Amino acid sequence: MTTPADRRPIRPTATVASLITRRSLGNLDEVTDSERRALRPIGTTAHEIAVMTAKLLGELLTFPSVRIFHGIRPADAHQPRIPHAISAGNQLVLIDSVAWPPGEYSTSPAGQIYCDGRYIGQSVQPMVTAVRHWRAILPTDHQVIGLVIVHPTPDRPEAPAPPAPISADLFWARAHEAVRDLSRRLPPGRQPVSLPAMKALVAATSEDEIR
């Protein structure tokens, strides 16, 4: 299954000026299953869940300032790509998503994920690290936060309740509530495009640095 994000990759020669009018950039080709992926879906693939999340995020294009990026390279080249990012004015939201079966989920102070008291081998710490990296490289008036969207597994109609947040760096949302929760956090009305954020995101999404 393909999405507009899959069909419109950023060309290596693209510049920020040439992309400023586009609202959805990048692709999900490199969002794949990997043992290095700290947050992983159960019962389906990382790519399938990323495609589902991309469709949800597309509803936010009704906000005139929203631009959506897909397949963002992390600062650590050994880490998997961040599936999505939303830029709106001086606000940036980094987004990953999972599909989990029913259970009571919690997060340890170190970021490890537990279900019914058992560690499931997943962690939010790389996402928190990514949020802090982007916060450090963008101007101080920019707000950067992470979001993890929880989808249901294919055999379930509804996603489980996500863990409670452990820091201001990251929040959670169930898939059917994600657009509503994001809408409440995005700046209202038309905001000026953040050129520092656009340049950094285009560079992290395309194959070559934008110069």
C-alpha positions as CSV (number, residue, x, y, z in Angstrom):
1,M,0.0,0.0,0.0
2,T,1.4,3.4,-0.9
3,T,0.6,6.9,0.4
4,P,1.3,10.4,-1.0
5,A,4.3,10.4,1.2
6,D,5.6,7.2,-0.4
7,R,5.2,8.5,-3.9
8,R,6.9,11.9,-3.5
9,P,10.5,11.5,-2.3
10,I,12.6,14.6,-1.9
11,R,15.2,14.9,-4.6
12,P,18.8,15.3,-3.4
13,T,19.1,18.6,-5.3
14,A,15.9,20.1,-3.8
15,T,16.3,23.4,-1.9
16,V,14.2,24.8,1.0
17,A,12.9,27.5,-1.3
18,S,11.7,25.0,-3.9
19,L,9.9,23.0,-1.2
20,I,8.4,25.8,0.9
21,T,4.9,25.4,-0.7
22,R,4.8,21.6,-0.3
23,R,2.9,20.3,2.7
24,S,4.0,16.7,2.8
25,L,7.5,15.7,2.2
26,G,9.7,12.5,2.3
27,N,8.7,8.8,2.2
28,L,8.4,5.8,4.4
29,D,10.6,3.4,2.4
30,E,13.3,3.1,5.1
31,V,10.8,2.7,8.0
32,T,11.3,-1.0,8.4
33,D,11.5,-3.7,11.1
34,S,14.8,-3.7,12.9
35,E,16.1,-4.9,16.3
36,R,17.5,-1.4,16.6
37,R,14.0,0.1,16.6
38,A,13.3,0.9,20.2
39,L,9.5,1.1,19.7
40,R,8.0,-1.7,17.7
41,P,4.5,-2.9,16.7
42,I,3.4,-6.3,17.7
43,G,1.5,-8.5,15.1
44,T,2.2,-6.2,12.2
45,T,5.2,-4.3,10.6
46,A,6.7,-1.0,11.4
47,H,6.1,0.1,7.8
48,E,2.4,-0.8,7.9
49,I,1.8,1.1,11.1
50,A,3.8,4.1,9.8
51,V,1.5,4.1,6.7
52,M,-1.6,4.0,9.0
53,T,-0.2,6.9,11.0
54,A,0.6,8.9,7.9
55,K,-3.1,8.7,6.9
56,L,-4.1,10.0,10.3
57,L,-1.6,12.9,10.2
58,G,-2.9,13.9,6.8
59,E,-6.1,15.1,8.5
60,L,-3.9,17.9,10.1
61,L,-3.3,19.5,6.7
62,T,-6.4,21.5,7.3
63,F,-4.2,23.6,9.6
64,P,-2.6,26.1,7.2
65,S,0.8,26.1,8.9
66,V,1.3,22.3,9.1
67,R,4.0,20.6,7.1
68,I,4.5,16.9,7.5
69,F,7.8,15.1,7.0
70,H,8.3,11.3,6.7
71,G,11.4,9.2,7.2
72,I,13.7,11.6,9.2
73,R,17.2,10.5,9.8
74,P,18.2,10.6,13.5
75,A,21.5,12.3,14.6
76,D,22.9,8.8,15.4
77,A,23.3,7.1,12.0
78,H,23.0,3.7,13.7
79,Q,19.5,4.4,14.8
80,P,16.4,3.8,12.6
81,R,14.6,6.7,11.0
82,I,12.0,8.6,12.8
83,P,8.8,7.9,10.9
84,H,7.2,11.3,11.0
85,A,7.6,15.0,12.0
86,I,5.1,17.8,12.0
87,S,6.3,21.4,11.7
88,A,3.9,24.3,12.4
89,G,5.4,27.7,12.9
90,N,8.0,27.3,15.7
91,Q,6.6,24.0,16.9
92,L,8.0,20.6,16.0
93,V,6.5,17.3,16.9
94,L,8.5,14.0,16.3
95,I,6.2,11.0,15.9
96,D,6.6,7.3,16.2
97,S,3.9,4.7,16.4
98,V,3.3,1.2,17.7
99,A,0.6,-1.5,17.7
100,W,0.2,-3.2,21.1
101,P,-2.1,-5.9,22.4
102,P,-4.3,-5.3,25.5
103,G,-2.6,-4.8,28.8
104,E,-1.6,-2.3,31.4
105,Y,1.4,-0.4,30.1
106,S,3.9,1.7,32.0
107,T,7.3,3.3,31.5
108,S,10.2,3.1,33.9
109,P,12.2,6.3,34.8
110,A,14.8,5.0,32.3
111,G,12.3,4.8,29.5
112,Q,11.7,1.0,29.5
113,I,8.2,-0.1,28.5
114,Y,6.4,-2.7,30.7
115,C,3.1,-4.5,30.1
116,D,1.4,-6.0,33.1
117,G,4.6,-5.6,35.1
118,R,6.8,-7.3,32.5
119,Y,9.5,-5.6,30.4
120,I,8.6,-6.0,26.7
121,G,12.1,-5.1,25.3
122,Q,11.1,-1.6,24.1
123,S,12.0,1.9,25.2
124,V,11.1,5.5,24.7
125,Q,14.6,6.7,25.5
126,P,15.8,7.1,21.9
127,M,12.8,9.2,21.1
128,V,13.5,11.4,24.1
129,T,17.1,11.7,23.0
130,A,15.9,12.7,19.5
131,V,13.6,15.4,21.0
132,R,16.4,16.9,23.0
133,H,18.7,16.8,19.9
134,W,16.2,18.8,17.8
135,R,15.6,21.1,20.7
136,A,19.3,21.8,20.9
137,I,19.8,22.5,17.1
138,L,16.8,24.8,16.6
139,P,16.5,28.4,17.9
140,T,15.5,28.7,21.5
141,D,12.0,30.0,20.7
142,H,11.1,26.7,19.1
143,Q,9.1,24.1,20.9
144,V,10.0,20.4,20.3
145,I,8.1,17.4,21.7
146,G,7.8,13.7,20.9
147,L,4.6,11.8,20.4
148,V,4.1,8.0,20.4
149,I,0.8,6.9,18.8
150,V,-0.6,3.5,19.9
151,H,-2.6,1.5,17.4
152,P,-4.5,-1.7,18.2
153,T,-3.1,-5.0,17.0
154,P,-4.9,-6.4,13.8
155,D,-7.1,-8.7,15.9
156,R,-8.4,-6.0,18.2
157,P,-10.8,-3.1,17.6
158,E,-9.3,-0.6,20.0
159,A,-5.8,0.3,21.2
160,P,-4.9,-0.2,24.8
161,A,-4.4,2.8,27.1
162,P,-0.8,4.1,26.7
163,P,1.7,4.5,29.5
164,A,1.6,7.7,31.5
165,P,4.2,10.3,30.4
166,I,7.4,10.3,32.4
167,S,8.6,13.7,31.2
168,A,7.6,16.8,29.3
169,D,9.7,15.6,26.3
170,L,7.1,13.1,25.1
171,F,3.4,12.4,25.2
172,W,1.2,9.5,24.1
173,A,-2.1,9.1,22.2
174,R,-4.2,6.2,21.1
175,A,-4.7,6.2,17.4
176,H,-8.4,7.2,17.4
177,E,-7.5,10.2,19.7
178,A,-4.2,11.3,18.1
179,V,-5.5,13.9,15.6
180,R,-7.6,15.5,18.4
181,D,-4.7,15.6,20.8
182,L,-2.3,17.0,18.2
183,S,-4.9,19.6,17.2
184,R,-4.9,20.9,20.7
185,R,-1.2,21.3,20.8
186,L,-0.6,22.9,17.4
187,P,-0.6,26.7,17.1
188,P,-3.9,28.2,15.7
189,G,-4.2,30.1,12.5
190,R,-1.5,30.7,9.9
191,Q,2.0,30.9,11.4
192,P,5.2,32.0,9.6
193,V,7.2,29.2,8.2
194,S,10.3,28.4,10.4
195,L,13.2,28.4,7.9
196,P,15.6,26.9,10.5
197,A,13.2,24.0,11.1
198,M,12.5,23.6,7.4
199,K,16.2,23.5,6.5
200,A,17.0,21.0,9.2
201,L,14.1,18.8,8.3
202,V,14.7,18.8,4.6
203,A,18.4,18.0,5.2
204,A,17.4,15.1,7.5
205,T,14.8,13.8,5.1
206,S,16.7,14.1,1.8
207,E,19.8,12.1,0.9
208,D,22.2,15.1,0.7
209,E,22.5,18.2,3.0
210,I,20.7,21.3,1.8
211,R,23.3,24.0,1.1
